[in-house]
């Protein structure tokens, strides 16, 4: 697929501090892979359900990082393009998955022509952005009519996210949190998708996305318990409202 660049005039605000944060993180650790394999598989199933397992899709993955999120979309992709702010993460992704396209870009201003993709996926990205409405407008422009915009983000209603990842919590610690990162309320995401004039907007909260490791390091002592509890959370139905992540989607008319 030939992707034609989209030219614009003046730059919009970007989360450059987040780009620098992930540059440093990947340089120090060699990767960014927060989830166990089962967590990625859960997200892959969510995507397959939303798309009715449609194949041969042209997918743009915004926030692709080191390419770990590629596994969510690759089984259904005819072409896959990853975009991220972090140059260091993109170098790792290119070395790992040479057959895909990997480009540096800002979610607020996607550097592609109108209607270039069947799917725009925000892979745990919207909760990093200063203005998700601008990002969704950019996605709406570059997705084809009838195409899908898909996102997953940490859910502020989940107890662990509220306690350890919300800046107003007394248990909040900045270790392992990028400068712009904030968990989001489901209704805030739903409202943004509606405001982007998308149709067939849907949403689900999802648990059973086990983590490999977290920060601060002392929390890893509790990770086995957390992952087990999160699996139970999903099985008993509590994740319907309080799942670890919010999955949101809609289609361009």
LINFENNOR-V30806 format. One record per backbone hydrogen bond with DSSP energy under -1.0 kcal/mol. CO is the residue of the C=O (numbers start at 1). NH is the residue of the N-H. If there is no record, write none. Layout:
((CO/NH) (CO/NH))
This chain:
((4/113) (14/16) (15/19) (16/20) (17/21) (18/22) (19/23) (20/24) (21/25) (22/26) (23/27) (24/28) (25/29) (26/30) (34/212) (36/40) (37/41) (38/42) (39/43) (40/44) (41/45) (42/46) (43/47) (44/48) (45/49) (46/50) (47/51) (48/53) (51/54) (57/78) (57/79) (58/118) (58/119) (59/81) (60/121) (61/83) (62/123) (64/67) (68/71) (69/72) (70/74) (73/76) (74/77) (76/57) (79/59) (80/101) (81/61) (82/103) (83/63) (83/64) (84/105) (86/90) (87/91) (88/92) (89/93) (90/94) (91/95) (92/96) (93/97) (97/100) (101/82) (103/84) (106/109) (110/112) (113/116) (117/144) (118/148) (119/60) (120/150) (121/62) (122/124) (122/152) (125/128) (126/129) (127/182) (131/135) (132/136) (133/137) (134/138) (135/139) (136/140) (137/141) (138/142) (139/143) (141/115) (142/117) (144/147) (147/252) (148/120) (149/250) (150/122) (151/248) (152/124) (153/246) (154/184) (155/158) (158/162) (159/163) (160/164) (161/165) (166/169) (169/172) (174/177) (178/181) (184/156) (185/189) (186/190) (187/191) (188/192) (189/193) (190/194) (191/195) (192/196) (193/198) (194/197) (199/251) (202/249) (204/247) (206/245) (210/36) (216/219) (217/220) (218/221) (219/222) (220/223) (222/226) (223/227) (224/228) (225/229) (226/230) (227/231) (228/232) (229/233) (230/234) (231/235) (232/236) (233/239) (237/240) (238/241) (238/242) (239/243) (244/155) (245/206) (246/153) (247/204) (248/151) (249/202) (250/149) (251/199) (252/146))
